[in-house]
Amino acid sequence: MPTVAAAATVGLHVPHVNASSETFGQASDDGGLSAPVVWHFILNGLDSGTPAAQLSVTFAGAGARNATGRPVGSGKTQHFYVGTVGHDVLLSGSANVASDGFGKLVLSHVVVRVIPPGDDPPADDPPADDPPADDPPADDPPADDPPADDPPADDPPADDPPADDPPADDPPADDPPADDPPADDPPADDPPADDPPADD
């Protein structure tokens, strides 16, 4: 009768403890899982024809998860795929396998799809309805422009005549009245003062 291999427990490769899906290496092999984040584990160095092993892992957020191994080739290597709903941290893991020989249980890579955004916008983005803080309100005129209805302060009123022009109806102050005779001419009807009376 063939010898039945004893069950063995293979712990997670120590450097992969506390691995984060945000920083661990990524690849495209998701094993057909549709979860937002898929964790791909590999156990190698098994006996030929080893039956499917059972994987148990624990995440910081998702908690405990289990997966059944997928033997490839002659069964000396098995693959495991575990999905989580978002980014997480791998705290521990182990595989139970019926094989006398075994190698390492390692985290091969993670597959990260687009994580659905949360309800809150990024902290650095201003609210969409608020205008930029540096732009003045659209309805207010620029502070440096005078009101459109006020005339410039330096221009005199249009209805007032210039201050330097004399009134149009007043005659020049230097011209004498036209009806007065010259002051130096004697009256025409008075005789000369030096002639005696005509009868003496």
C-alpha positions in Angstrom: 0.0 0.0 0.0 1.2 3.5 -0.7 2.4 5.5 2.2 0.0 8.3 3.3 1.9 11.6 4.0 1.3 13.1 7.4 -0.5 16.5 7.5 1.8 19.4 8.0 1.2 23.1 8.8 3.3 25.5 6.8 3.4 29.1 8.2 3.5 32.2 6.2 6.9 33.4 5.0 8.0 35.8 7.8 8.9 38.8 5.5 5.3 38.8 4.3 3.7 39.2 7.7 2.1 42.7 7.9 2.2 43.1 4.2 -0.1 45.9 3.0 -2.1 45.8 -0.3 -1.2 49.5 -0.8 2.5 48.9 -0.9 3.0 45.2 -1.9 3.8 44.2 -5.5 0.9 44.0 -7.9 0.1 41.8 -10.9 -2.9 40.8 -13.0 -3.5 37.1 -12.0 -6.6 37.2 -9.8 -7.6 33.6 -10.1 -11.0 34.6 -11.4 -12.1 36.5 -8.3 -13.9 39.8 -8.7 -13.1 41.3 -5.3 -11.6 44.9 -5.3 -8.4 43.4 -3.8 -7.2 39.9 -4.5 -4.3 38.3 -2.6 -2.4 35.5 -4.4 -0.5 33.0 -2.3 1.8 30.2 -3.4 3.0 27.0 -1.6 5.8 25.1 -3.3 8.2 22.2 -2.6 5.4 19.6 -2.1 5.4 15.9 -2.9 4.2 14.9 -6.3 0.5 14.3 -6.3 -0.2 16.3 -3.1 -4.0 16.9 -2.7 -5.4 20.4 -2.3 -4.2 22.1 0.8 -6.3 24.4 3.0 -5.1 28.0 3.6 -6.1 30.2 6.6 -5.1 33.9 6.7 -6.1 36.8 9.0 -6.3 40.4 7.9 -6.4 43.6 10.0 -9.7 44.7 8.5 -11.3 41.6 6.9 -10.5 39.2 9.7 -10.1 35.4 9.1 -10.4 34.1 5.6 -10.0 30.5 4.1 -9.1 29.2 0.6 -8.6 25.8 -1.0 -5.4 25.2 -2.9 -5.2 24.8 -6.7 -2.5 22.2 -7.6 -0.6 22.9 -10.8 1.6 20.5 -12.8 2.2 17.3 -10.8 0.8 18.9 -7.6 4.2 20.0 -6.2 3.0 23.7 -6.3 -0.4 25.0 -5.2 -2.0 28.5 -5.6 -4.5 30.2 -3.3 -6.6 33.3 -4.0 -8.3 35.4 -1.3 -10.4 38.5 -1.9 -11.0 41.5 0.3 -13.4 44.5 -0.1 -10.7 47.1 0.1 -7.1 47.7 1.0 -5.9 45.7 4.1 -2.9 44.4 6.0 -2.0 40.7 6.2 -1.4 39.8 9.8 -0.8 36.0 9.6 -1.3 32.9 7.5 -0.7 29.2 7.3 -1.5 26.2 5.1 -2.5 22.6 6.2 -1.1 20.2 3.6 -0.7 16.4 3.4 2.9 16.3 2.2 6.2 15.0 3.7 8.1 17.7 1.9 7.2 21.4 1.6 8.8 24.6 0.8 7.6 28.1 1.6 4.1 29.7 1.8 4.5 33.1 0.3 2.4 36.1 -0.8 3.1 36.2 -4.5 1.3 39.5 -5.3 -1.9 41.5 -5.0 -4.4 42.6 -7.6 -5.9 46.0 -6.8 -8.8 47.2 -8.9 -10.4 50.7 -8.7 -11.5 51.2 -5.1 -15.0 52.8 -4.9 -14.5 56.4 -3.6 -16.1 57.3 -0.3 -18.8 59.8 0.3 -16.4 62.5 1.4 -14.4 64.5 -1.1 -10.6 64.7 -0.7 -9.7 67.1 2.1 -7.5 69.3 -0.2 -10.3 70.0 -2.7 -12.6 73.0 -2.0 -16.4 72.4 -2.1 -17.7 72.4 -5.7 -20.3 75.1 -5.0 -17.9 77.7 -3.5 -16.1 80.1 -5.8 -12.3 80.4 -5.5 -11.4 82.6 -2.6 -9.2 84.9 -4.7 -11.9 85.9 -7.2 -14.2 88.9 -6.4 -17.9 88.4 -6.6 -19.1 88.7 -10.2 -21.7 91.4 -9.5 -19.4 93.9 -7.8 -17.5 96.4 -9.9 -13.7 96.7 -9.4 -12.9 98.8 -6.3 -10.6 101.2 -8.3 -13.2 102.3 -10.9 -15.4 105.4 -10.1 -19.1 105.0 -10.5 -20.2 105.3 -14.1 -22.8 108.1 -13.4 -20.5 110.5 -11.6 -18.6 113.1 -13.7 -14.9 113.5 -13.1 -14.1 115.6 -10.1 -11.8 118.0 -12.0 -14.3 119.1 -14.7 -16.4 122.3 -13.9 -20.2 122.2 -14.3 -21.1 122.6 -18.0 -23.7 125.4 -17.4 -21.3 127.9 -15.6 -19.4 130.4 -17.8 -15.6 130.8 -17.3 -14.7 132.9 -14.3 -12.3 135.2 -16.3 -14.8 136.5 -18.9 -16.7 139.8 -18.0 -20.5 140.0 -18.5 -21.4 140.5 -22.1 -23.9 143.5 -21.5 -21.5 145.9 -19.6 -19.6 148.5 -21.8 -15.8 148.9 -21.3 -14.9 150.9 -18.3 -12.4 153.2 -20.2 -14.8 154.8 -22.8 -16.5 158.2 -21.8 -20.3 158.7 -22.4 -21.0 159.5 -26.1 -23.3 162.6 -25.5 -21.0 164.7 -23.3 -18.9 167.6 -25.2 -15.2 167.9 -24.5 -14.5 169.7 -21.2 -11.9 172.2 -22.8 -14.2 174.0 -25.3 -16.0 177.4 -24.0 -19.7 177.9 -24.6 -20.4 179.2 -28.2 -22.9 182.1 -27.3 -20.7 184.0 -24.7 -18.6 187.1 -26.1 -15.0 187.5 -25.3 -14.4 189.1 -21.8 -12.0 191.8 -23.1 -14.3 193.8 -25.5 -16.0 197.2 -24.0 -19.8 197.9 -24.4 -20.8 199.0 -28.0 -22.8 202.3 -26.9 -20.1 204.2 -24.9 
